[in-house]
Amino acid sequence: RDPEMSRGLGDVYKRQLMGALNYALEMETHVLVPLQTALTVHNMPAPWTEHPVPAEKAKGLQLWTLRNDKGRTWLPLFTSSAAACVDRSTAARPMADYTLQDAMELVLDAPDIDGVVIDPWGHSATLDEALLNGLLHAGHNPEEPGDEEVEAGREAARAGDWRMAADHYDEAAQKGNAMGLSLLADCLY
């Protein structure tokens, strides 16, 4: 294999991943976060996988983490209960329901966790604290032309009206709004 081509494909994958994560943050996507508890039900999924613990009730509960051979600690985040049930170690574990942003901020506030791994039992993505900080605290000028249209598009997307969302994003893009253009591209994709 050509190393330059492999590096180029890696860069494309990274850009796609970062775009997907930014979009998930914008859409207030929810993830499942495993909790450390004494109660586990073996050989069957825990009832929490379908009805996760609300974030408000999970505050103060210990998180279940993964540790690699380099001594780094990662918080697994699952995009669905099916992804969490792939492995025995999490299939019977209680899960808390957090927005992706809240889960990332939870990690940044925890001194003993180095980052997150999204869907660790499948095609996973590992994000360390630097990446989390970059994703969560990237600058955005809230008074940019087209911001109202972007917000209207987000509301339409949350309601499942993708045609209306695309129309709003198109209006924002016509005003030169980069976020509107990016979200329009995601809708069309």
Accessible surface in RSA format (square Angstrom, percent):
REM  Atomic radii and reference values for relative SASA: ProtOr
REM  Chains: A
REM  Algorithm: Lee & Richards
REM  Probe-radius: 1.40
REM  Slices: 20
REM RES _ NUM      All-atoms   Total-Side   Main-Chain    Non-polar    All polar
REM                ABS   REL    ABS   REL    ABS   REL    ABS   REL    ABS   REL
RES ARG A   1   240.89 101.1 161.38  82.3  79.51 189.3  73.95 101.1 166.93 101.2
RES ASP A   2    80.81  56.6  67.67  67.4  13.14  31.1  29.60  69.7  51.21  51.1
RES PRO A   3    92.76  67.6  83.67  76.3   9.09  33.0  90.49  74.7   2.27  14.1
RES GLU A   4   111.50  64.0 104.71  79.2   6.79  16.2  52.49 101.5  59.01  48.2
RES MET A   5   126.82  65.7 116.12  76.8  10.71  25.5  97.52  82.9  29.31  38.8
RES SER A   6    46.39  39.2  36.46  48.7   9.93  22.9  32.39  69.0  14.00  19.6
RES ARG A   7   135.63  56.9 125.50  64.0  10.13  24.1  64.31  87.9  71.32  43.2
RES GLY A   8    32.41  40.0   0.00   N/A  32.41  40.0  31.08  85.3   1.33   3.0
RES LEU A   9   101.45  56.5  96.71  69.2   4.74  11.9  97.05  68.2   4.40  11.8
RES GLY A  10    28.18  34.7   0.00   N/A  28.18  34.7  27.21  74.7   0.97   2.2
RES ASP A  11    58.62  41.1  57.35  57.1   1.27   3.0  11.44  26.9  47.18  47.0
RES VAL A  12    61.87  40.7  61.66  55.8   0.21   0.5  61.74  53.6   0.14   0.4
RES TYR A  13   119.71  55.9 118.65  67.5   1.06   2.7 101.10  76.0  18.61  22.9
RES LYS A  14   128.07  62.5 128.01  78.5   0.06   0.1  78.20  70.4  49.87  53.1
RES ARG A  15   156.18  65.6 144.75  73.8  11.43  27.2  76.34 104.3  79.85  48.4
RES GLN A  16   119.83  67.0 106.83  78.1  13.00  30.9  45.33  96.5  74.50  56.5
RES LEU A  17    40.32  22.5  35.65  25.5   4.67  11.8  39.98  28.1   0.34   0.9
RES MET A  18    53.82  27.9  53.82  35.6   0.00   0.0  49.70  42.3   4.12   5.5
RES GLY A  19    34.79  42.9   0.00   N/A  34.79  42.9  31.88  87.5   2.90   6.5
RES ALA A  20    60.34  55.5  46.99  72.5  13.35  30.4  54.87  77.3   5.47  14.5
RES LEU A  21    10.68   5.9  10.51   7.5   0.17   0.4  10.68   7.5   0.00   0.0
RES ASN A  22    63.65  43.9  62.96  60.8   0.69   1.6  15.50  37.3  48.15  46.5
RES TYR A  23    46.89  21.9  44.96  25.6   1.93   5.0  44.00  33.1   2.89   3.6
RES ALA A  24    19.52  18.0  17.48  27.0   2.04   4.6  19.45  27.4   0.07   0.2
RES LEU A  25    21.26  11.8  13.58   9.7   7.68  19.3  14.58  10.2   6.68  18.0
RES GLU A  26    43.81  25.2  37.72  28.5   6.10  14.5   4.76   9.2  39.06  31.9
RES MET A  27    30.56  15.8  19.64  13.0  10.92  26.0  19.59  16.7  10.97  14.5
RES GLU A  28    98.29  56.4  89.70  67.9   8.59  20.5  26.89  52.0  71.40  58.3
RES THR A  29    51.38  36.5  43.87  44.5   7.51  17.9  41.72  56.0   9.66  14.6
RES HIS A  30    97.91  53.5  84.81  58.9  13.10  33.5  63.67  65.6  34.25  39.8
RES VAL A  31     4.82   3.2   2.66   2.4   2.16   5.2   4.82   4.2   0.00   0.0
RES LEU A  32    16.56   9.2  16.56  11.9   0.00   0.0  16.56  11.6   0.00   0.0
RES VAL A  33     0.00   0.0   0.00   0.0   0.00   0.0   0.00   0.0   0.00   0.0
RES PRO A  34     0.00   0.0   0.00   0.0   0.00   0.0   0.00   0.0   0.00   0.0
RES LEU A  35     1.40   0.8   1.40   1.0   0.00   0.0   1.40   1.0   0.00   0.0
RES GLN A  36    75.37  42.1  64.74  47.3  10.63  25.3  15.30  32.6  60.07  45.6
RES THR A  37    47.17  33.6  30.72  31.1  16.45  39.2  40.45  54.3   6.73  10.2
RES ALA A  38   114.74 105.5  69.35 107.0  45.39 103.2  81.42 114.7  33.31  88.3
RES LEU A  39   107.40  59.8 103.39  74.0   4.01  10.1 106.70  74.9   0.71   1.9
RES THR A  40    42.01  29.9  25.41  25.8  16.60  39.6  13.49  18.1  28.52  43.1
RES VAL A  41    49.73  32.7  46.35  42.0   3.37   8.1  49.73  43.2   0.00   0.0
RES HIS A  42   142.46  77.9 124.89  86.8  17.57  45.0  86.85  89.5  55.62  64.7
RES ASN A  43   154.77 106.7 105.62 102.1  49.15 118.4  41.78 100.5 112.99 109.2
RES MET A  44   114.93  59.5 108.18  71.6   6.75  16.1  81.44  69.2  33.48  44.4
RES PRO A  45    79.80  58.2  69.64  63.5  10.17  37.0  69.64  57.5  10.17  63.2
RES ALA A  46     1.93   1.8   0.00   0.0   1.93   4.4   0.00   0.0   1.93   5.1
RES PRO A  47    88.39  64.4  75.63  68.9  12.75  46.4  88.23  72.8   0.15   0.9
RES TRP A  48    64.81  26.0  64.61  31.3   0.19   0.5  41.89  22.3  22.91  37.2
RES THR A  49     6.98   5.0   3.82   3.9   3.15   7.5   0.21   0.3   6.76  10.2
RES GLU A  50   135.40  77.7 111.51  84.4  23.89  56.9  34.64  67.0 100.76  82.3
RES HIS A  51   137.84  75.3 127.97  88.9   9.87  25.3  90.33  93.1  47.51  55.3
RES PRO A  52    37.51  27.3  24.60  22.4  12.91  46.9  24.60  20.3  12.91  80.3
RES VAL A  53    22.35  14.7  19.79  17.9   2.56   6.2  22.35  19.4   0.00   0.0
RES PRO A  54    58.84  42.9  54.85  50.0   3.99  14.5  58.84  48.6   0.00   0.0
RES ALA A  55    19.50  17.9  17.77  27.4   1.73   3.9  17.77  25.0   1.73   4.6
RES GLU A  56   131.37  75.4 115.20  87.2  16.17  38.5  62.61 121.1  68.76  56.1
RES LYS A  57   152.29  74.3 131.32  80.6  20.97  49.9  82.08  73.9  70.21  74.8
RES ALA A  58     1.54   1.4   0.00   0.0   1.54   3.5   0.00   0.0   1.54   4.1
RES LYS A  59   153.60  74.9 131.23  80.5  22.37  53.3  82.38  74.2  71.22  75.9
RES GLY A  60    86.77 107.0   0.00   N/A  86.77 107.0  43.10 118.3  43.67  97.8
RES LEU A  61    83.42  46.5  71.38  51.1  12.04  30.3  73.02  51.3  10.39  28.0
RES GLN A  62   126.54  70.8 113.63  83.0  12.91  30.7  40.67  86.6  85.87  65.1
RES LEU A  63    29.55  16.5  19.07  13.6  10.48  26.4  19.07  13.4  10.48  28.2
RES TRP A  64    34.02  13.7  33.67  16.3   0.35   0.8  17.85   9.5  16.17  26.2
RES THR A  65    46.25  32.9  28.17  28.6  18.08  43.1   5.37   7.2  40.88  61.8
RES LEU A  66    42.72  23.8  40.52  29.0   2.19   5.5  42.72  30.0   0.00   0.0
RES ARG A  67   170.02  71.4 135.16  68.9  34.85  83.0  57.20  78.2 112.81  68.4
RES ASN A  68    55.75  38.4  41.14  39.8  14.61  35.2  31.93  76.9  23.82  23.0
RES ASP A  69   144.62 101.3  97.79  97.3  46.83 110.7  52.22 122.9  92.40  92.1
RES LYS A  70   169.87  82.9 136.49  83.7  33.38  79.5  89.17  80.3  80.71  86.0
RES GLY A  71    38.37  47.3   0.00   N/A  38.37  47.3  22.78  62.5  15.59  34.9
RES ARG A  72    91.43  38.4  91.32  46.6   0.11   0.3  30.79  42.1  60.64  36.7
RES THR A  73    13.29   9.5  13.29  13.5   0.00   0.0   8.97  12.1   4.32   6.5
RES TRP A  74    25.68  10.3  25.68  12.4   0.00   0.0  22.27  11.9   3.41   5.5
RES LEU A  75     0.00   0.0   0.00   0.0   0.00   0.0   0.00   0.0   0.00   0.0
RES PRO A  76     0.00   0.0   0.00   0.0   0.00   0.0   0.00   0.0   0.00   0.0
RES LEU A  77     0.00   0.0   0.00   0.0   0.00   0.0   0.00   0.0   0.00   0.0
RES PHE A  78     0.25   0.1   0.22   0.1   0.03   0.1   0.22   0.1   0.03   0.1
RES THR A  79    75.48  53.7  50.69  51.4  24.78  59.1  38.70  52.0  36.78  55.6
RES SER A  80    48.77  41.2  41.45  55.3   7.32  16.9  40.67  86.6   8.10  11.4
RES SER A  81    38.05  32.2  33.74  45.0   4.31   9.9   5.41  11.5  32.64  45.7
RES ALA A  82    73.43  67.5  60.92  94.0  12.51  28.5  69.10  97.3   4.33  11.5
RES ALA A  83    21.38  19.7  14.26  22.0   7.12  16.2  19.95  28.1   1.43   3.8
RES ALA A  84     0.00   0.0   0.00   0.0   0.00   0.0   0.00   0.0   0.00   0.0
RES CYS A  85    42.48  32.1  25.22  28.1  17.26  40.6  18.92  47.9  23.56  25.4
RES VAL A  86   102.77  67.6  68.54  62.0  34.23  82.5  76.06  66.1  26.71  72.4
RES ASP A  87    50.06  35.1  46.80  46.6   3.26   7.7   4.48  10.6  45.58  45.5
RES ARG A  88   216.59  90.9 197.18 100.5  19.42  46.2  80.00 109.3 136.60  82.8
RES SER A  89    45.22  38.2  29.98  40.0  15.24  35.1  40.30  85.8   4.91   6.9
RES THR A  90     0.00   0.0   0.00   0.0   0.00   0.0   0.00   0.0   0.00   0.0
RES ALA A  91    18.49  17.0  18.49  28.5   0.00   0.0  18.49  26.0   0.00   0.0
RES ALA A  92     8.40   7.7   8.26  12.8   0.14   0.3   8.26  11.6   0.14   0.4
RES ARG A  93    27.85  11.7  27.25  13.9   0.60   1.4   0.34   0.5  27.51  16.7
RES PRO A  94     3.44   2.5   3.44   3.1   0.00   0.0   3.44   2.8   0.00   0.0
RES MET A  95     0.00   0.0   0.00   0.0   0.00   0.0   0.00   0.0   0.00   0.0
RES ALA A  96     0.00   0.0   0.00   0.0   0.00   0.0   0.00   0.0   0.00   0.0
RES ASP A  97    42.57  29.8  39.59  39.4   2.98   7.0   3.11   7.3  39.46  39.4
RES TYR A  98    11.89   5.5  10.78   6.1   1.10   2.9   9.05   6.8   2.84   3.5
RES THR A  99    30.15  21.4  28.98  29.4   1.16   2.8  26.39  35.4   3.76   5.7
RES LEU A 100     5.44   3.0   5.27   3.8   0.17   0.4   5.27   3.7   0.17   0.5
RES GLN A 101    79.97  44.7  78.97  57.7   1.00   2.4  10.03  21.4  69.93  53.0
RES ASP A 102    64.30  45.0  59.94  59.7   4.36  10.3  10.15  23.9  54.15  54.0
RES ALA A 103     0.00   0.0   0.00   0.0   0.00   0.0   0.00   0.0   0.00   0.0
RES MET A 104     0.00   0.0   0.00   0.0   0.00   0.0   0.00   0.0   0.00   0.0
RES GLU A 105    60.40  34.7  60.05  45.4   0.35   0.8  20.73  40.1  39.67  32.4
RES LEU A 106    53.89  30.0  49.43  35.4   4.45  11.2  51.95  36.5   1.94   5.2
RES VAL A 107     0.00   0.0   0.00   0.0   0.00   0.0   0.00   0.0   0.00   0.0
RES LEU A 108    42.76  23.8  18.12  13.0  24.64  62.0  18.12  12.7  24.64  66.3
RES ASP A 109   118.71  83.2  90.07  89.7  28.64  67.7  30.97  72.9  87.74  87.5
RES ALA A 110    18.65  17.1  14.28  22.0   4.37   9.9  18.28  25.7   0.38   1.0
RES PRO A 111   136.60  99.6  95.38  86.9  41.22 149.9 107.54  88.8  29.07 180.7
RES ASP A 112   105.34  73.8  89.16  88.7  16.18  38.3  46.94 110.5  58.40  58.2
RES ILE A 113     8.57   4.9   7.54   5.6   1.03   2.5   7.59   5.5   0.98   2.7
RES ASP A 114    39.80  27.9  39.57  39.4   0.23   0.5   0.29   0.7  39.51  39.4
RES GLY A 115     0.00   0.0   0.00   N/A   0.00   0.0   0.00   0.0   0.00   0.0
RES VAL A 116     0.00   0.0   0.00   0.0   0.00   0.0   0.00   0.0   0.00   0.0
RES VAL A 117    13.89   9.1  13.89  12.6   0.00   0.0  13.89  12.1   0.00   0.0
RES ILE A 118    19.80  11.3  19.77  14.7   0.03   0.1  19.77  14.2   0.03   0.1
RES ASP A 119    26.23  18.4  25.66  25.5   0.57   1.4   8.15  19.2  18.08  18.0
RES PRO A 120    23.20  16.9   4.52   4.1  18.69  67.9   4.86   4.0  18.34 114.0
RES TRP A 121    76.35  30.6  46.56  22.5  29.79  69.9  53.02  28.3  23.33  37.8
RES GLY A 122    53.86  66.4   0.00   N/A  53.86  66.4  33.90  93.0  19.95  44.7
RES HIS A 123   192.09 105.0 162.84 113.2  29.25  74.8 115.34 118.9  76.75  89.3
RES SER A 124    47.35  40.0  26.53  35.4  20.82  48.0   0.12   0.2  47.24  66.2
RES ALA A 125    13.06  12.0   6.51  10.0   6.55  14.9  12.69  17.9   0.36   1.0
RES THR A 126    72.12  51.3  49.64  50.3  22.48  53.6  30.78  41.3  41.34  62.5
RES LEU A 127     1.31   0.7   1.31   0.9   0.00   0.0   1.31   0.9   0.00   0.0
RES ASP A 128    47.05  33.0  45.46  45.2   1.59   3.8   6.98  16.4  40.07  40.0
RES GLU A 129    67.69  38.9  67.15  50.8   0.54   1.3  16.13  31.2  51.56  42.1
RES ALA A 130    76.06  69.9  57.21  88.3  18.86  42.9  64.93  91.4  11.13  29.5
RES LEU A 131    74.04  41.2  72.02  51.5   2.02   5.1  73.82  51.8   0.22   0.6
RES LEU A 132     0.00   0.0   0.00   0.0   0.00   0.0   0.00   0.0   0.00   0.0
RES ASN A 133    68.77  47.4  67.40  65.1   1.37   3.3  17.31  41.7  51.46  49.7
RES GLY A 134    42.49  52.4   0.00   N/A  42.49  52.4  37.81 103.8   4.68  10.5
RES LEU A 135    17.29   9.6   3.19   2.3  14.10  35.4   6.13   4.3  11.16  30.0
RES LEU A 136    30.40  16.9   2.88   2.1  27.52  69.2   4.78   3.4  25.61  68.9
RES HIS A 137   118.36  64.7  89.19  62.0  29.17  74.6  72.38  74.6  45.98  53.5
RES ALA A 138    74.76  68.7  46.46  71.7  28.30  64.4  55.84  78.6  18.92  50.1
RES GLY A 139    80.14  98.8   0.00   N/A  80.14  98.8  42.17 115.7  37.97  85.0
RES HIS A 140   100.06  54.7  70.09  48.7  29.97  76.7  54.78  56.5  45.28  52.7
RES ASN A 141    93.43  64.4  82.56  79.8  10.87  26.2  30.13  72.5  63.29  61.2
RES PRO A 142   102.66  74.8  85.41  77.9  17.24  62.7  87.55  72.3  15.11  93.9
RES GLU A 143   153.45  88.1 124.37  94.1  29.08  69.2  46.57  90.1 106.88  87.3
RES GLU A 144    43.98  25.2  38.22  28.9   5.76  13.7  17.43  33.7  26.54  21.7
RES PRO A 145    89.27  65.1  77.54  70.7  11.73  42.6  89.16  73.6   0.11   0.7
RES GLY A 146     6.69   8.2   0.00   N/A   6.69   8.2   0.00   0.0   6.69  15.0
RES ASP A 147    29.91  21.0  24.76  24.6   5.15  12.2  21.98  51.7   7.93   7.9
RES GLU A 148   150.06  86.2 139.59 105.6  10.47  24.9  56.52 109.3  93.54  76.4
RES GLU A 149    26.05  15.0  24.57  18.6   1.48   3.5   7.43  14.4  18.61  15.2
RES VAL A 150     4.17   2.7   4.17   3.8   0.00   0.0   4.17   3.6   0.00   0.0
RES GLU A 151    75.34  43.3  75.27  56.9   0.07   0.2  48.54  93.9  26.80  21.9
RES ALA A 152    36.10  33.2  26.43  40.8   9.67  22.0  32.86  46.3   3.25   8.6
RES GLY A 153     0.00   0.0   0.00   N/A   0.00   0.0   0.00   0.0   0.00   0.0
RES ARG A 154    36.32  15.3  36.32  18.5   0.00   0.0   2.43   3.3  33.89  20.5
RES GLU A 155    94.39  54.2  89.87  68.0   4.53  10.8  40.58  78.5  53.82  43.9
RES ALA A 156    12.32  11.3   4.86   7.5   7.46  17.0  11.61  16.4   0.70   1.9
RES ALA A 157     4.42   4.1   0.00   0.0   4.42  10.0   0.00   0.0   4.42  11.7
RES ARG A 158    91.40  38.4  54.55  27.8  36.85  87.7  48.27  66.0  43.12  26.1
RES ALA A 159    87.15  80.1  44.91  69.3  42.24  96.1  57.46  80.9  29.69  78.7
RES GLY A 160    45.66  56.3   0.00   N/A  45.66  56.3  24.25  66.5  21.41  47.9
RES ASP A 161    66.75  46.8  59.99  59.7   6.76  16.0  24.84  58.5  41.91  41.8
RES TRP A 162   119.61  48.0 115.44  55.9   4.17   9.8  95.75  51.1  23.87  38.7
RES ARG A 163   195.36  82.0 184.54  94.1  10.82  25.8  69.27  94.7 126.09  76.4
RES MET A 164    89.25  46.2  87.86  58.1   1.39   3.3  78.06  66.4  11.19  14.8
RES ALA A 165     0.00   0.0   0.00   0.0   0.00   0.0   0.00   0.0   0.00   0.0
RES ALA A 166    17.73  16.3  16.88  26.1   0.85   1.9  16.88  23.8   0.85   2.3
RES ASP A 167    75.15  52.6  71.57  71.2   3.58   8.5  18.25  43.0  56.90  56.7
RES HIS A 168    42.18  23.1  42.18  29.3   0.00   0.0  29.90  30.8  12.28  14.3
RES TYR A 169     0.00   0.0   0.00   0.0   0.00   0.0   0.00   0.0   0.00   0.0
RES ASP A 170    56.81  39.8  56.81  56.5   0.00   0.0   8.69  20.5  48.12  48.0
RES GLU A 171    84.86  48.7  80.88  61.2   3.98   9.5  34.61  66.9  50.25  41.0
RES ALA A 172     0.00   0.0   0.00   0.0   0.00   0.0   0.00   0.0   0.00   0.0
RES ALA A 173    21.33  19.6   6.15   9.5  15.19  34.6   6.49   9.1  14.84  39.3
RES GLN A 174   141.66  79.2 107.18  78.3  34.48  82.1  37.45  79.7 104.22  79.0
RES LYS A 175   112.96  55.1  87.98  54.0  24.98  59.5  65.54  59.0  47.42  50.5
RES GLY A 176    62.47  77.0   0.00   N/A  62.47  77.0  36.45 100.0  26.03  58.3
RES ASN A 177     1.01   0.7   0.00   0.0   1.01   2.4   0.28   0.7   0.73   0.7
RES ALA A 178    72.94  67.1  63.82  98.5   9.12  20.7  69.28  97.6   3.66   9.7
RES MET A 179    51.42  26.6  46.50  30.8   4.92  11.7  44.85  38.1   6.57   8.7
RES GLY A 180     0.00   0.0   0.00   N/A   0.00   0.0   0.00   0.0   0.00   0.0
RES LEU A 181   106.52  59.3 106.52  76.2   0.00   0.0 106.52  74.8   0.00   0.0
RES SER A 182    57.17  48.3  48.87  65.2   8.30  19.1  28.21  60.1  28.97  40.6
RES LEU A 183     2.55   1.4   2.55   1.8   0.00   0.0   2.55   1.8   0.00   0.0
RES LEU A 184    23.63  13.2  23.63  16.9   0.00   0.0  23.63  16.6   0.00   0.0
RES ALA A 185    54.85  50.4  46.30  71.4   8.56  19.5  50.96  71.8   3.89  10.3
RES ASP A 186    59.86  41.9  44.71  44.5  15.15  35.8   9.26  21.8  50.60  50.5
RES CYS A 187    33.49  25.3   2.43   2.7  31.05  73.0   7.86  19.9  25.63  27.6
RES LEU A 188   133.41  74.3 101.73  72.8  31.68  79.6 105.06  73.8  28.35  76.3
RES TYR A 189   230.73 107.7 178.06 101.3  52.67 137.1 147.05 110.5  83.68 103.2
END  Absolute sums over single chains surface
CHAIN  1 A    11460.7       9173.5       2287.2       6462.4       4998.3
END  Absolute sums over all chains
TOTAL         11460.7       9173.5       2287.2       6462.4       4998.3
